[in-house]
């Protein structure tokens, strides 16, 4: 089974070298590690220079930084990476242990091998056994029965891993990771949308393994989006009858301590991306999920005897909400305001030039 890792890269620090080292020590080693480097115009990144010098087996695809797009860049990287399974990661997601790739890809590999076995054992229909005496081939009923693809969506298209906060992460970031990434693994299908809402197709390319065949069948990553390319892809999987799995045993250390304004800008892009894809996010409220997170976190802070952290947490939530609501209304905002609010300014510059 050919497994490839793809990592978009922009001004990386030495953590990227640590990630590469840990990937090479996995119990299931990827066949290749591919970096998509958004290169700046004026300088050669020192970390990337070191990787080029010391890691001759690493494939590097260079693109101008102004061309980076959350969906389009990943789509391009996958197109240039022949494989059976590809694992999307980010330059700051460090594998927790040497079993990340094994645990992340195991649900996909087991199903793929079962499908291969079913095909090998599939009986052939002799001439004259079917309705059409000239039809020599597989019996349709048998093909459906042995395909490994059940109508209730049990075939898993992608598996995303658990994100754990760093040792020095803020209490607020630890609360966020606790809320979004539990200790319990779960497989989600389209039937879960009514119950879970947006969480049914929550997924993260910080650490996510994809079946290449199903990815291609469902159209691949969207060509242009400021954010949420992973959730858009996950929703496509569910709509096609496949499943998305959260695998808690596959963990990376990944967290950010954003300021209140950084939270606002990040959530502006998040809200805008949802507004741009009403077929994916329309009729499903993200705010209700945000309220659940806020209430449960405040209760936990009080329970743990840390009530003094509640005001700061509420400020963070307020800025997130403002950014998200402004992002949802991006189409009615002047370009100058968008550029002040946006986190990924290169994307919005491209949008302005395009339209």
Secondary structure, 3 states (H helix, E strand, C coil): CCEEEEEEECCCCCHHHHHHHHHHCCCCCCCEEEEEEEECCCCCCHHHHHHHHHCCCCEEEEEEHHHCCCCHHHHHHHHCCCCCEEEEEECCCEECCCCHHHHHHHHHHHHHHHHHHHHHCCCEECCCCCCCCCCCEECHHHHHHHCCCCCCCCCEEEEEEEEECCCCCCHHHHHHHHHHCCCCCEEECHHHHHHHHHHHHCCCCCEEEEEHHHHHHCCCCCCCCCCCHHHHHHHHHHHCCCEEEEEEEEEEECCCCCCHHHHHHHHHHHHHHHHHCHHHHCCCCCHHHHHHHHHHHHHHHHHCCCHHHHHHHHHHHHHHHHHHHHHHCHHHCCHHHHHHHCCCHHHHHHHHHHC
